[in-house]
Structures are given as C-alpha cells and as structure tokens.
Amino acid sequence: MAKEDKKDFNAMLRDSKDMPKFQTITDQKSIEKYGGSNMYFAPPMDYDRVMKRIPYGKVITVGKIREYFAERSGADFTEPVTAGIFVSIAAWASHQRPDDKTPYWRTLKADGELNGKYPGGVEAQKAKLEAEGHTIIQKGRKNIRYYVKDYEKVLFDLNHAGSQRWSTD
C-alpha cells in the first residue's frame, strides 16, 4: 500500500466535505434495502470520534456505527460507501500520527470480518486483536477471510456508553 504513504490522511479526516448532511433518495430498491429514503452523511471526524470510544477488549462493526449515526441524526440510514471510506481514513490518519491514536483495529466489517484496507492489512489487525484476547478464525479456501470469533459477545454498545458528544458543531 505504497499510495497510502503519500497521502495526508489527517487532512482528509479534518475535511468535513460539507457534512453532516441529509439526502432524500428516490430509488425504490435502495429505499427497500435501507428501510427508508432519508439518508445521512456523517463527516470523517465523527467516525474517528466514535472509533476512539471503543475500549480495550471490545469491538464494533461499521454497520453498528452507521446505525448509531442514523438513530442520533433522525435519519433512516447512514450512507454506506462513505462510511467504509471514512473508517479507512480514520485508521490511516491514526497510523500517521505520533500520538492521539485511534484504536481502529477494533472496528470490524460486517459479520465481524477483519478489514484488509487498514494499515498493515489483515495480519496487523489480527495481531492487535489477538493481543486484546480475541480469537481470530479463518473462513474460505480460495477467498480466505478472517473474522473475530463470537464478535457479537464483545460488541460495544454505543447507545449505552455515556453521553459523549458525537458530532461536529
């Protein structure tokens, strides 16, 4: 991932891109898939703030973060593509900072899957999660993927984690 070394991810993290914002979608398939037409876009920094709240030994999924933002903003759902991009930006920004680290390795993809787009790839995330006591399992023979075993049992509940500010103002 040589390209990542040339980018300033902390600048990307601070660029709100006119977010937060809402958009009404009209595509019926998308409305059915996401459960409504009111879509929320959270800025990159909000993902970083939430990811910093995940304590040692706990994990969260990008989907749970998206649900949290939708609920807090009153939207039907949070836009999924930017969510994935902004989680990766938060990870790389943390990797580039000498301090104020974000424990990005605790943020998983759907079904507890490890994220190969993080700094150091799946192997680095696997090592960090195992160091926190998680068991990593491998699935697949050709398209090998890694997952936190029984991740549901150690999911961090953002809604019952105190009333920390979650959005930029």
N, C-alpha and C positions, 0 to 999 in steps of 0.2 A: 504494500500500500504506500508506495513512494509518493503518490499525489498528495496524500494527507499531510505529509511533512512540509509541503509548500504552502498550505492554506493557513489562514489565521482564523481558527475556529472560535476563539474568544470574541473576535469582532463579529462573526456570524451570530454568535449567541446573543450579543447585545443588540443586534439589528432586529427590531420588532416587526419590520415589514408591514407597518400599519395594523398590527394585531394588538389586542384581541379584536376579532370582528365576527360577524354572523353573515351567513349567506342562505338564501332560500333556494333549495333545489327543486326541480320540477320533473326530473326523470323518474317515472313510476317504479322502475326496477330498483333504483337506488333508494327511493323512499321506503319500499318494502324491505329491502336488505337492512337498512339502518334504523328503521322504525320511526321515520318522520322526515319532515322537509327542512327543519331548522338546524343548519349545520354551523358549528362553532369552530373557529380557528384560534388556537392558543399560541402566543408568541414563544419563541425558542427558550427564553429565560424562564418561563413558567415550568417547562419540562425539567430544566435543571433544578429549580427550586424544589419541585416535588421529588425528584430523584435523590436529592440531598437528605430528604426526610426518612428514607428507608434505612432502618437500623441494622446493625450487625446481626447476622443470622436470619434475617427476613428477606423476602423478595417481593417484587411487584411485576406485573406484566404491562406492556404498553397499552393493552386493551383496558386494564383497570384504571390507568391514568386517564385515558380518553373518557371513560365512563365518569370519572370524578370531575373532570373539566365540564362535561356536558351537564351533569347534575348541578354543579356550582354556578354555571352560567345560565341555566334555564333552557338550554338547547336540547334538541332531540339526540344529537350525537356530535362527537368531535371528529373533524376531518382526519381520515386515517393516513393518507400519504405524507402530509406534513408532519404528523405525529412521529412516524418512523424516521423521517429525515432529522427532525429536531432532537430526538433521543440520541441519534448518532452524533449530531453536532455537540450536544452536551458531553458525550463521552470523550470525543476528541479534544474539546476545549479543556476538560479536566486534565487529560493526558498532557496537554501543552503547558498547563500552569504549574509553577513550582510549589504552590500551596493552595489552600481552599479547594481541596479535591472533592469531587462528586463521586460517590460510590456507584458508578454507572453499571458495574458488573452485576448488581442486584436487580437491574431492570431486564426482564426477560421478554422474549417474543411470546406469541400465543402458545398455549399448552405447556408453558414452562421451558420453551426451547431457548438455547443459548444463541447469542447474536454474533455471527461471524464478521460483522462490519465494525465491531468495536476494536480499539487499539490492541494489537497482538492477536486478534482473531479469537476463535473459539477456545484455543488452547490456553490463552491468558485468562479468559473469563472463567474457564473450567478450574484453573489453578486457584484463582481468587475465591471462587465459591466453595471449593473443597476445603480451603483454609478456614472457611467460616462454618464448616461442619456439614455442608450439603453433599449429598451423593449424586453424582452425575451418571446418567445412563445413556447408552448409545442405541440408536434405532436405525434400522435400514442396513442393507448390504452394499448397494451401489451408491445410493444417495444418502450417505451417512449423516445423521443429525444427532445432536446432543441435547439432553433435557435434564432439568433438576427433578430428581425422583420425588414424587409426592409433594410437588411445589405448592399445591393447594393448602397444605397443612401449615406452611410458613409464609403465606401471603400476608403482606402488611395491609391493614385496613386504613386507608386514607381518611375515611369519614369519621373514624373514632380515634384520630391521632392528635387531638387538640385543635385549637382554633388558630393555627398559624396562618398568616397571610399567604395567599396562594397566587395572587395575580399582580401584575404590574399596574400601577396607577400613575 
